[in-house]
Amino acid sequence: MTVLILTSEEDVTADMVVARLHGTGTPVMRLDPADLPGKAVLSADYAHGDFVGHLSVNGHVLSMGGLRSVWMRRPGEPAAHAAQPSPWLTAETRQALFGMLFSASARWMNHPRDAERARLKPWQLRVAHLSGFAVPPTVFTTSPRLAREFAEEHRNVVVKSASGPPPDAPGTALPTTLIGPDTDFSAVAAGPALLQRYVPKRADIRLTCVGVQQFAARKTAAPDQVDGRYGDTGHGWEPVAVPGRIAGAVRDYMRLASLAFAAFDFAEDEDGVWWFLECNQGGQFGFVELETEQPISAALALWLARPKDGAA
């Protein structure tokens, strides 16, 4: 039984998991949907009242009946590397590839249906509330008046991106920026703004959940640091125990979101409270493993290598 990893060719984090899978003797096929059609070939036959599907990459043929699990790591856009790419070809290739994969009885980390929903920040915050996390007051709005009233109520607030860098400008990022009630909010009318009460923090927390296993790491924040993704704090990531309340909330979140993998970001305040910031269903973990030596890639490989009816 084979594990299929959907990701780009240059993905060091995926390389770590592939090495672990090879160590267990588990067959692995790696495919970037951007290479289909071209480097990869697929065929799905729904005749005679049955389904037979095959995927071929570099001469390695995978039968859908022999597909154990699928890891949706960081795949490219289907047909992006085709000789003559087009939106139509991308749509057709997505239909063929994922229609075939969904027809198989494989386990997913994470299923694209659930992953797409899990990317939505407003939905994340709702699930975080239902799971019992501490969540800073937040508003998404296109109303300058409501944005101003929110800032006046909470005084120190941050504005940040809900969707991340624009797809047509991957080098562009919006750092989480601290603003006050005297800010000009007129531009909010041009597009939805995400405003959140500022949490003064003493550390950033990254918690990676793989199935039922949880790995937490802590990095001391610099004074007055707002966005933990930018700037050198002079501190590295260190392993940290997961408080029982947080562990239970993570389990509830993963169940409600139907996720098998997720990376949670928290801000730890001066009282030791972990405030939920976001949950990335496809988050990076390689840098945490390299600094903390936590066996995240090994846990992920074991989850992927389990039988189809194995426990999560």
URMO-V254715 format. One record per backbone hydrogen bond with DSSP energy under -1.0 kcal/mol. CO is the residue of the C=O (numbers start at 0). NH is the residue of the N-H. If there is no record, write none. Layout:
co = <CO | CO>
nh = <NH | NH>
//
This chain:
co = <1 | 2 | 3 | 4 | 5 | 8 | 10 | 11 | 12 | 13 | 14 | 15 | 16 | 17 | 18 | 19 | 20 | 21 | 26 | 28 | 30 | 31 | 32 | 32 | 33 | 34 | 38 | 39 | 40 | 42 | 44 | 46 | 51 | 52 | 53 | 54 | 55 | 56 | 59 | 61 | 62 | 63 | 65 | 67 | 68 | 69 | 70 | 70 | 76 | 78 | 85 | 86 | 87 | 88 | 89 | 90 | 91 | 92 | 93 | 94 | 95 | 96 | 97 | 106 | 108 | 110 | 111 | 112 | 113 | 116 | 119 | 120 | 121 | 122 | 123 | 124 | 125 | 126 | 127 | 128 | 133 | 136 | 138 | 140 | 142 | 143 | 144 | 145 | 146 | 147 | 148 | 149 | 150 | 153 | 155 | 156 | 157 | 158 | 165 | 168 | 176 | 178 | 179 | 184 | 185 | 186 | 187 | 192 | 193 | 194 | 195 | 201 | 202 | 203 | 204 | 205 | 206 | 207 | 208 | 209 | 212 | 214 | 215 | 216 | 217 | 218 | 221 | 226 | 237 | 242 | 243 | 244 | 245 | 246 | 247 | 248 | 249 | 250 | 251 | 252 | 253 | 259 | 261 | 262 | 263 | 264 | 264 | 265 | 266 | 267 | 267 | 268 | 272 | 274 | 277 | 279 | 279 | 284 | 285 | 286 | 287 | 288 | 293 | 294 | 295 | 296 | 297 | 298 | 299 | 300 | 306>
nh = <67 | 28 | 70 | 30 | 72 | 10 | 14 | 15 | 16 | 17 | 18 | 19 | 20 | 21 | 22 | 23 | 25 | 24 | 2 | 4 | 6 | 34 | 35 | 78 | 80 | 39 | 57 | 37 | 55 | 53 | 51 | 49 | 44 | 63 | 42 | 61 | 40 | 59 | 56 | 54 | 65 | 66 | 1 | 106 | 3 | 108 | 5 | 72 | 79 | 81 | 89 | 90 | 91 | 92 | 93 | 94 | 95 | 96 | 97 | 98 | 99 | 100 | 101 | 69 | 71 | 114 | 115 | 116 | 117 | 119 | 123 | 124 | 125 | 126 | 127 | 128 | 129 | 130 | 132 | 131 | 275 | 196 | 194 | 192 | 146 | 147 | 148 | 149 | 150 | 151 | 152 | 153 | 154 | 155 | 197 | 178 | 195 | 176 | 168 | 171 | 158 | 156 | 182 | 187 | 188 | 189 | 190 | 140 | 159 | 138 | 157 | 220 | 267 | 218 | 265 | 216 | 263 | 214 | 261 | 212 | 209 | 207 | 239 | 205 | 237 | 203 | 224 | 229 | 217 | 246 | 247 | 248 | 249 | 250 | 251 | 252 | 253 | 254 | 255 | 256 | 258 | 210 | 208 | 279 | 206 | 276 | 277 | 204 | 274 | 201 | 202 | 271 | 268 | 266 | 264 | 262 | 282 | 288 | 289 | 290 | 291 | 292 | 295 | 298 | 299 | 300 | 301 | 302 | 303 | 304 | 309>
//
